[in-house]
Each structure stands twice: as structure tokens, then as C-alpha cells.
Amino acid sequence: MIGHDEALRAVESSLDRPSAARVYDYFLGGDTNYAIDREFAHKLRERVPLIGQYMRTSRQFLGRAVRHCAQLGVTQFVDIGSGLPTAGNVHDVADEARPQLDTRVVYIDNEPVALAHSTLLLADSADPDRHCAIAGDMLKPDELWELVRGTGVIDLRQPVALVVNAVLHFIKDDADPDSILAAYREMLAPGSLLVLSQMTNENPRSDEERQALTDLVAYYEHTTNPGQLRTTDEFARFFGDWELLEPGLVYAPAWHPDGHTVFSAAPSESRVIGGVARKPAP
Ligand SMILES: C[S@@+](CC[C@H](N)C(=O)[O-])C[C@H]1O[C@@H](n2cnc3c(N)ncnc32)[C@H](O)[C@@H]1O
């Protein structure tokens, strides 16, 4: 756990650039964002008018995927890059799906404002035996796994749903996400589930849209979270040889849509792809 002074210093040093967590919060209608984030969000929306809908699509996929995992009987969740608390937090969705309240959630983010707010939210409304938020870097799987183990909230010998939702587009290929994902897949117990989604540049409607998506990536170079978009093929490798649950790796709105799903009539317009896979028995 980081101390108060350290947390304050981390927050202060994160405010000179927009952050992915706070920009996402803005588009989802939250109020944990700053002028620098809002100005950046407006610039994004000018270039990619549906960007807010893409972010809502990601958040909705998270909710449906977590509900599905809980209904399949997986009760432990590790949510890496959990972001700022907002509607549809993993522990809320999991508790709703399993009213016997036997689910456990560890939230992890490396964004100090997100971590501070997650900690506050949990202190107010969650069950400290079942829920916690920690600072951690997805790029350091061994270290991060020790932190998760140290919380005492999750039994890593049992199946876990590892959630990495709307995060991988902030991990460039030069950070070697293949090895990072392979390390997590290796450490998870058989029967574990992997929930992944990210933004895609696949099948843009026009050259104009292709250029707008390229510009979007360029804009993010000036935030705390530069990244890259990926096609379905480029993304599929993060599931390794795990068995994809139905309907596979698809445009996110096509993954078990419900009555609220944005783009459910035309999933390929969403620019978000996602899927859930299960670790086979050895
Ligand atoms: C767009 S938000 C997604 C929030 C949440 N997962 C959701 O789907 O609603 C991306 C989050 O990933 C976090 N993030 C990016 N790189 C990370 C890293 N290396 N380790 C941990 N978190 C990271 C950001 O701070 C941000 O909160």
C-alpha cells in the first residue's frame, strides 16, 4: 500500500497531461476528470465523433463479460487497469450476478487518481474481506501477482477471471504484450477465464476514418498513456491457446448483447473487439 504523501505526489505529477483513465471517465459521464482531460476529450471527439460511444461500448462489454463469468461460477476477479470507479464496477456487477455475495475482486491500476478514488469507493461501500484496490503495473506480471497474493482477497490456486478491459490499446507492441499476457496465462489456475477487449482499426468505413483513427493514436502520444490499435488477428494472439467461449472474439456489441447494448444493430461500427477465453485443464 502506498502512503498518503507518496499518493499525493503521484497525483500531482499526473496532472500535467491528460490520462486515459480520466478521459474515459469524462466520456462515461463521470466527474473525476480535470480541465486538461476535458480539453483533450473534446479534441478527440472533433476528430472521431463516436469516440464516446466506443468507450461506452467497452464499459458495457465489461459488465456483460463479468456477469457471464460470475454466472459460470467463477467467483474471483482480478481487474487490471480498472480505471476510475463508475457505473457498472466489477464488484457491483459480480454481486448482482451472485446475490449469495461470494465473489471477490482485486482492482489494480497504475493511475494515481484512479487508485485513490477506487480506494475511497471501496472504503465507503464494499466489503474489505472481499474487495480491495492496489497500485500495480500490468507490465510487471510477477511483481503484480505477488501484490495480488499479498491482498489475501484472492486464492490464486483457484480459477480467477482476469479482466484486462480497454487496456491493451495502451500497451504498445514494443512493451512486449505477448510475453506479458503469456505470463498471466501461465500463472492462472486451470478453469480461469481471460476477459480482453481493445479498440480496433479494422475495416474503417473510409480512408477518412482510417486517417482519423491514426490521428487518435497520435493524439494519445501526448497523454500519460500512448498506445496502438490492433486488428482482430493482431489481438487474437493475447488469448494464446485458450478456448474462446461463444461467440468467440468479435466486435464487442456482438458479445452476448442485451437490451442496452450500443451498436447492437451494427456491431462492426463500434471499433471495439472483445472476447472471453477459458484455460484448459492440463
Ligand atoms: C480506458 S481505461 C479502462 C478502465 C476499465 N478497465 C474499463 O474497462 O472500464 C484504461 C485503464 O488502464 C490503465 N492502465 C494503462 N496502462 C496500465 C498499466 N501498465 N498497468 C495498470 N493499469 C494500466 C489506465 O490507467 C486506465 O485506468
The ligand as an SDF file (V2000), in Angstrom:
LIG
                    3D

 27 29  0  0  0  0  0  0  0  0999 V2000
   -9.8220    3.0710  -20.6740 C   0  0  0  0  0  0  0  0  0  0  0  0
   -9.4580    2.7000  -19.0280 S   0  0  0  0  0  0  0  0  0  0  0  0
  -10.3500    1.1670  -18.7820 C   0  0  0  0  0  0  0  0  0  0  0  0
  -10.9980    1.0630  -17.4110 C   0  0  0  0  0  0  0  0  0  0  0  0
  -11.7400   -0.2400  -17.1410 C   0  0  0  0  0  0  0  0  0  0  0  0
  -10.8920   -1.3950  -17.3630 N   0  0  0  0  0  0  0  0  0  0  0  0
  -12.9710   -0.3670  -18.0100 C   0  0  0  0  0  0  0  0  0  0  0  0
  -12.9240   -1.1370  -18.9650 O   0  0  0  0  0  0  0  0  0  0  0  0
  -13.9700    0.2840  -17.7640 O   0  0  0  0  0  0  0  0  0  0  0  0
   -7.7630    2.0820  -19.1460 C   0  0  0  0  0  0  0  0  0  0  0  0
   -7.0890    1.9360  -17.7940 C   0  0  0  0  0  0  0  0  0  0  0  0
   -5.8810    1.1790  -17.9280 O   0  0  0  0  0  0  0  0  0  0  0  0
   -4.9460    1.7170  -17.0090 C   0  0  0  0  0  0  0  0  0  0  0  0
   -3.5950    1.2820  -17.3940 N   0  0  0  0  0  0  0  0  0  0  0  0
   -2.9290    1.5880  -18.5440 C   0  0  0  0  0  0  0  0  0  0  0  0
   -1.7150    1.0100  -18.5270 N   0  0  0  0  0  0  0  0  0  0  0  0
   -1.6150    0.3080  -17.3700 C   0  0  0  0  0  0  0  0  0  0  0  0
   -0.5890   -0.4880  -16.7880 C   0  0  0  0  0  0  0  0  0  0  0  0
    0.5800   -0.6810  -17.4060 N   0  0  0  0  0  0  0  0  0  0  0  0
   -0.8280   -1.0600  -15.5830 N   0  0  0  0  0  0  0  0  0  0  0  0
   -2.0160   -0.8510  -14.9310 C   0  0  0  0  0  0  0  0  0  0  0  0
   -3.0180   -0.0940  -15.4410 N   0  0  0  0  0  0  0  0  0  0  0  0
   -2.8230    0.4730  -16.6380 C   0  0  0  0  0  0  0  0  0  0  0  0
   -5.1770    3.2160  -17.1050 C   0  0  0  0  0  0  0  0  0  0  0  0
   -4.6440    3.9200  -16.0110 O   0  0  0  0  0  0  0  0  0  0  0  0
   -6.7050    3.2620  -17.1690 C   0  0  0  0  0  0  0  0  0  0  0  0
   -7.2750    3.3680  -15.8950 O   0  0  0  0  0  0  0  0  0  0  0  0
  1  2  1  0
  2  3  1  0
  2 10  1  0
  3  4  1  0
  4  5  1  0
  5  6  1  0
  5  7  1  0
  7  8  2  0
  7  9  1  0
 10 11  1  0
 11 12  1  0
 11 26  1  0
 12 13  1  0
 13 14  1  0
 13 24  1  0
 14 15  1  0
 14 23  1  0
 15 16  2  0
 16 17  1  0
 17 18  1  0
 17 23  2  0
 18 19  1  0
 18 20  2  0
 20 21  1  0
 21 22  2  0
 22 23  1  0
 24 25  1  0
 24 26  1  0
 26 27  1  0
M  CHG  2   2   1   9  -1
M  END
$$$$
